[in-house]
Amino acid sequence: MNDAPKNAAGRSVTEVAVGVLIQPDGRYLLAQRPAGKPYEGYWEFPGGKLEAGESVEAALARELHEELGIDVQASHLWHTLEHDYPHAYVRLFFCKVTQWSGEPHGREGQAFVWQTLPADVAPLLPATIPVLEWLAAEEHQ
C-alpha cells in the first residue's frame, strides 16, 4: 500500500528537505545535479527526499552529510514550496542552514559553487528560482 501524500490532482507528493547554506558574508551554495538524474546538469540547492517517518530536520542533516560531507549544526525551516515537475510532484521544505561543521565537498561527484545574487550559473532548476527571489527580497529589507 502506498502511503505517500497526494496532491489535489491525486498525484503522489514527494517530500524533500532542501538546504540553503548561507555563509556569514551572504554567499549561498548551489550544487549541480549529477548525470543520470532528471534535470542533470541543472543547478539547485542541495537536499533530498524524506524517508518514511523522518522529520525535515533529520532528512536535511542526513542528505547534507551524504551529499556534501558536512554536519548541520544550526538550521530552521524557512519556506515550503510545491512544484509540479513532469517526473514528480514535489513538496520542498527549504531550510536555512547557518552553521555546519566540515568543508562541503561533492561526495557524489557533483559540482558546487558559492554564489552571490544574482546567480551566475545556468541552467537553474525551476524550483530554485523562487528561492533566489526570497533571498533577494531579504537582502533589500
N, C-alpha and C positions, 0 to 999 in steps of 0.2 A: 504494500500500500504506500502511495506517495503522500507524505505529509507536508510537502513543500507548500508555502503560502501561494495563493493565486491572486492575480490582479483582477480588475473588473471584467476584463475580456476572457478570463478563465485561463490565461497563460500562467505557467509556473513562474514564481518570482525567485530569482537567485539573489540572496542577500550577501553583500560584500562589504568588508571593512577596508577603508582606504586611509592611508596615512599621508597627511600633508605636513612633511617635515620642514620646519622653519628654523633657520639659523638666527642668532641674535641680530645680525645685520639685515634681516628680512629676506635673504635668499631662500628659495624653496627647491625641493628636489623633484625632478621628473625622471622617470625610467622609461626605457624603450621596450615595447612588447617583443618578446623573443619569437624567433622563427617557429612556425608550426601552430601558433595560436591565432584565433581570429584577430583581425586588425594588426597582424605582425608588422613591426616597424613603426607603429604609431607610438606617440609619447603620452604618458599617463602618470598619475600619482600611484605609487606602489600600494599593493594590498592584495586581498584575496577573499575567497568565499568563506562564510561562516560554516563550521561543521555543526552537525546536529547537537543541540543543547549548549552550544558555545556562545558566550557573550561577545558583543562587538569588541570590547577591550581585549579579551583573551585572543580572539581571532586576529586582531591587529598586531598584538605582540608576537604571536606565532608566525604570522605571514612576514612581518618585517624582519624577524630573525632568520626565517628560511630564505627570503629573497636578498636581504642586504647584510645579514650577519650582525645586526645591531640589537640591543636590548632596550626597549622603550622604558623610560623612567617617569615621564610626565606627558599625558595626553588627555584630551577631552573631546567629546562629541561636539561637532561644530555645525554641520548641516547634513540633512538627509535629502537625497535626490533619487527619483526613479527615472530610468531611461529605457526606452524600448529599442534594442538593437535587433537586427534581423535574426541573429543566432541566439539571443537570450533577452529576457526582460529582467532588468536588474534594479535592486534597491540598494543604493550606495550610501553607506554611513561614513561620511568624511570626518575624520578626527584630526585636529591639530596636534602635532607631536612637537613639543618644545624642548624636551630633554631626552637624551638617549646615551647609552654607553657603546663604545666601539665606533670604528670608522666605517661608514657604508661602503660596501663593495658588492658587485654583481655576482652573487653566488650561483645564479642560473645562466651566467654568460651574457646577461643583458647589459646594455649601456645605460648610464645615468648621467645627469648633468645638474649642477646647481644653477638656478636661473634667477633673474630679476624680472620684474614686469617691464614691458610686455615680454612674453616668452619668445625666444628666437630659435626654437626648434620646431620642425614640422615633419609630418602632419600630426596634429593633436587629436587624441581620441575624443569623439564628440562630447562625452560627459565630463571631460576635463575643462572645457571652455567655460562653463558657469563658475567653476572653482576659481579660475583666474579673474573672472569678473568680481567675485566676492572679495578676493584678496585686494583687487584694485580699489573697490569701494571702501574697504577698511583703511587702506593707505591714505585715502582722501578725507577721512573723518577728522 
